[in-house]
């Protein structure tokens, strides 16, 4: 399914169920700012892939965008704690990993 079609479906769902953007965002486990931008057609990968953000891919896998201690950026797979290769820039990380279905997740990471 094309991203444009998915956004149209989200708009229809929001209107048919009389939801706010925040309520819709909670239902789809996404950040409400991102959902608002989607509905206005203003989402860019560079907004999703920022250090500290958690990204969900089309398979439901979660990734944390991090700075590497020796320089560069990585994605940490939160399902198995595996780190991606190191990318020199966020732009390189985005170009190698971004998919249209990726969404920014409103997540909180706590110490155990």
Buried (B, 14 or more C-beta within 10 A) or exposed (E): EEEEEEBEEBEEEBEEEEBEBBEBBBBBEBBBBBBBBBBEEEBEBEBBBEEEBBBBBEEEEBBBBBEBEEEBBBBBBBEEEEEBEEBEEBEEBBEEBBEEEBBBBBBEEEEE
